Amino acid sequence: MLAGGEVLQRLKSSLEYEGLLKHVRASEKPFTVDGAAAPAQVLLACALARETGRTMVLVVQDLERARAAHGDAALFGGDGALLLPDRDLAPYEQGPVSPQLAAQRLDGLARLPDLKGGVVVTTIAALHEALPPPSRLKAFEFEVRAGGTVDREQLLHRLVAAGYRRADLVELAGEFSARGGIVDVFCPALGRPLRVELEGDPASSLRWFEAGSQRSLEEIPAALVGPAAEALLTPEERVALLERLPDPLSARGAQRISRLRERLESGGSLEGEERYLPWVLPAPARLADYLPAGTLVLLSESRELREHSDYLAARAAALHDELTRTKEPLPRGDELIAPPKLVWADLERFGRIFLHEFATVSAPRVSLGARGVSFSPKDLPAFR
């Protein structure tokens, strides 16, 4: 049995791949690759990322396929592959997003704009979701340095504003705790929890620690603490949203709205209530706004992606009508879930490859020889 790296090398030595690579380097025009089953699509993304140094974004239909593709990318040598999942919530469904998905999303969103090469796996739903602009997440980052001046109360305030949840013991990404002069925080982008030990205002030390045992580990000189939630608000936006939220006594979901009001009044984020983002952001961003220049988007089974894209928009519209009939004012479906035409227009800003397991007739197609590009097991030496 061939190891992932060997499979990748055999693919790169094939004539079919050489022709495809030549086209990618010479043109940004979209084209189609037929005969590529799901693992071969991931293999192709990994190979092109290595050869071209460009970021490859593989878009699949759902989260289950995304996880499988991300695992295949690691097998084929794409150790640095990013999984950027969607929220895994129906439109208007109350969150929060699971801690694991939230951490993966925040890590991916923080790294995407500055990414140079590598493979990103995401879903068509993630391309539809309303997001804060990239500059918003950057604005809530702050650095902590050993020996630097750290005001304890200001640090705690910044953590709450950045979406962190207070806990007795920090065990999950997005949590923080404060015990005297020790502040523990688990930043999703850092991947492991951080302990800030204070003596007065200066931070006497910064250490990693184990979440399970709470045991302090090695010291580090500095750490960049990023946000723990996507839906972060400025003080002015909190006031504006509080004015727009319905009276809990006259609306459906009175307890939920009361809890949201309390959180906003205490300076918290919109975590779990991302459906209100379009009300506080004049022009919500989408995932395409986070992609670096030069990105190549690989669309897995584009016909199915378009059908799922239409389904998402129709479902959002239907749920909006149902909820507003029960006197719960909410952003429109096309504000929360971008219309398909906008999502596909977003992708036209980038080079695109349409990947299909079986031959297509109507899709635009580039012929790199006497026959079309084929990446099926029977044709590729990498799978023999």
N, C-alpha and C positions, 0 to 999 in steps of 0.2 A: 504493500500500500504506500502511495506517495504521500510525503508530508506536504503541508500547505505551501511552504516555500518552493518545493520542487514543482508542484502544480503550476505555481505562478511563473516559474522560469520556463517551463515547457510551453505555456501559453505565449509568452513573450518571444519565443523562438519560431512561432508559426507564421506562415506567410499571410494568413488572414489577419492576424493581429497587427503585423507590420503595416499592411494597407490601411487598417483602421486608424492606427496611430498617426500615420502620415496625414490622413484627412483631418484628424483632430487638431494637429499642429498647424494646418494650412487654412482652416476655415472655421467660422463660428456658425455656419448654417446648420439647422437641425437635420438630423437624419435618423434612420431606423436600423436597428440590428435585430434580425429575426433568428430564431433557433436557439435562444439563450434561456435556459431554465433558471430558476431562482438562484441556485448556487453559482452558476456561470455568470449571472449578472453582477453578483458581488465580486467575483474574481476579476471581472472586467474593470469594475470601479477601482479595486486595489491596484491593478496593473497600471491603469491610466494615471492614477494619483502618483505612483512612483516615477513613472516615465516623464510626466509633464510638470510635476511640482505644483499642479493646480489642485484646488479643493474640489472633490467630487461629492455631490449631494445625491444620494439614492433615495427616491421617493417611492414608498410602497403603500399598499392599500390600508393596512391596519397595524395595530400595535403588535399583534402576534407575529406577523410577517417581519416587522421591524426588528423585533428581538432576535428572530432566527437569522436575519441578514447580518445583524451586528455580531452574532456569534460566528457566522461564516467568515466575516471580515477578520476577526482575530485569528481564525484558523489559517487564512491565506496570508498572514503576515501583516495585517493592518492593526497592529497592537494599539495604535493611537486613535482608532476609529471612535467617533462620537455617536452615541445614540441620543437623539433628540425626540422624545416621545410627544404625542399630543397629551392633553390633560386627562384623557380617558373618562370624560364626563359628557353626558348628553347636553345639548344646548339648554341653557337656563338651569341645569341641574346644580343644586347646592353642593359645594365642596366640603372640606378641602380636598385637593389632589393628594394622593397617597404620598407619604414622605419620600419614598424611593423615587417616584416619578418627578416630584417637585425638585429633588436634588439634581436629578439628571437634566431636567429642563434648565434650571438655573446655571448649572455648570456649562451646558451647551450654549445658552444665550450669552453668557459672559465671554466665552472663548471665540464664538463664531466671527464677530466682526474683524478680529485680528488674525484669524486662522490663515496659515500659509501651507497649503497642501493637506493631504490626508483625506479620509472618507468620513462623511456624515450620513447617517441613516435616519430618515424621518418618515412621517406619514402624510397623506394628503389632508387629513383633518388638521394637522399642525400648521399647514400652509393657510388654512382658513381662519384660524383663531385670532381674535383681537389681542394685540400686545402693546405694552408701553414702548416708546421709541428707544433704541439702543442707548441714547444719551441719558435716559432716565435711570437705568440700572447703574450706569457708570457714576452718576451723581451721588448714589448712596454708598459707594465704596469709600473706605477709609483705611489708613495704615496705622498699625500699632508697632512701636519700636521699644525694645528693651532699653531702659534708661531714659526714654522719652517722657514728656509730660502727658499724663493721662488723668483727666478729671473723672472720677468714678461716676458721679451722677450724670455727667454729660455722655459718658460711654454707654451707660444703661439707656439713656434717652435715645441715643443714635441706634442702638440695637432694636429697640421697640419700633422706631420709625422705619427701620430697614426690614421689618417684617418678622423679627425673631420672637419666639414664644418663650415666656419665662417658665422654668421648671425647677423642681427641687434638685434633681440630678440630671445633667446633660447626657442623653443617650442617643438622641436622633438628630439628624441634620436639621437646622433651623431653630434649635433650642439654645437658651442661655440660662445661667444661674449666677447668683451673686451671694457670696457668703463672706461677710467682712471685707477683707482686702483681696479676696480671690474672686475673679470673674471668669467663668468658663463659658465658651461659646463654640458652637459647631457650625462653621460656615460651610454651606453646600459645595462651594467652589474649591475649598481647601481639601475636602475629602476626609478630614480627620479633625477631632475636636482640639481646641486650643485653650490653654490656661494662662490667664494674665494675672500675675501676682503683683499687687500694689503695696508700696510703702509710702503712705502719703500720696502725693500726686504722681511721682515718677513710677513707671512700670519697672519694678526691680528685676523681673524676668518674664520671659515668654517660653512656654513649654507645650509640646504635644502631650496628650494624655490618652489613656485607654478608656473608652466609654464603658466597657464592661466592668473593669476593676476600679476605675477612677484613679489609677496609678499614674503619677507624673512620669514623663519620658524625657527625651533629650531637649535641651534648650535650643532656641532659634533666635536670631538677632531681630527679625521683623516679620510681620505677616500682613497681607492685604486682605481685609475682611470685606467680603461682598455681601449683597443683600440676600435675604432668606425668603423673599416672596417676589412675585412678578408685579402684582398690583399695588405699587407704592404710590402714595399721594403726598403732595405738598400741603401745608396748612390751609392754603386758599382753596385747594380742591376738596379738602375734607369739609370745609364750611359750605361750599357750593353743593356737594352731594347731600349733606345733612338737610339743606333747604329743599332739595328735590325729592328726598325719600318720603314715602307716604306716612301719614299718621298711623302708628301701629294699631290704634283702636278702630280704624276704618278700613283696614286692608287685610288681605289674606296673608297668613304667615306672620301674625302679630309678634310672636315671641322671637322669631328669627330677625325681624326688622329692629326690634328693641335691642337685641344683642349687638347687631351691626352698629346701631347708633352709639351704644356704649363704647364699642371698640374705636369708632372714629373719634369720639370725643376725648378718648384717652391717648390719641396719637397713633393708633394702630393702622395696619394695612387693610386692603380689601381681600386678603387671602380667603379663598373659599367662596367669595362673592364676585368673581371676575366678570360676571354678567353685567355689572354696573360700569365697567371700564369705559364703554363708549360715551357715558354721560359725563365723565371727568376729563377725557382726552378729546380735544377737538378733532384730531385725525389719528385714530389708533394705527399703530404700525402692524405689519404682518411679518412672518418669518423671512420672506424674501428681502425685507429691509435690513436684515442682520447678515446676509450673505456677503462675503468679501468679493471684491472685483476679481474677475477672471474665473469665477465658479463655473463648473460644468454640471448641469443638472441631468441626472439619469432617471427617466420615468419608467418604472416597472409596470408593464401591461397598461399602457396609457388609456385604452378604451375603458377598462375597469376603473381606473382612477377618475376619469371624467364622469362615469355613472355614479360613483360614490360621492364625487364633488356635488353633483346635482342633488343627490339624496340628502346630503348634509344641509344644503340651503333650504330645501323643501321642508325638512323636518324642523329646522329653526323657525321658519315662518308659521308652520302649523302649531308649534308649541307656544309661540308668541300670541297667536290668536286665542288659544285655549286659556292661557294664563291671564291675559288682559280681560277676558270675559268674566273672570272672577275678581275683578277690581284690583289687580296688582299691576301698577304701571311699571313697565320695563322697557329697555332699549329694543328697537325693532330687530327682527331676526337678521336682516341684512347689515345691521350695525355690529352685531355680535359675531356672526359667521359671514365672512366676506362672500359676496356673490361669485359664482364660478368664473364669470367673465373677467373679474378683477384678479382672481388668483392666477388664471392662465395668462393674463396680460403681464402680471408680475414676472412670470417665468420667461417671457419673451426678452427680458433684459439680459438673459444669460444664454450661453451655448446649451443646447439640449440634445440628448440622445434618447430615442424612444426604444425601449427594450421589450421584446416579445418572445415568448417561448415558441409560438407557432407563427408561420408566415402570415403576413398581412397583405392586404390588397390596396386599401385606400390610404394608408398612412404615407407621408412623404418618405422617399427611400433613396439612399445613395448606393450606387453600385461601385464597388471597388475592384472590379474585374469582370470576368465573363459571367459570374453569378453574384448574387447579393451576399452581403456579409453574413456568415453563419457561425454561431458559437454553440452548436449542439454537441453532445458527447461523441457522436459518430464522426463529426467533422474535425474536431479539435484534437491535435496530438496530445494536449495536456490531459485529456481524459481517457487516453488509450491505455 
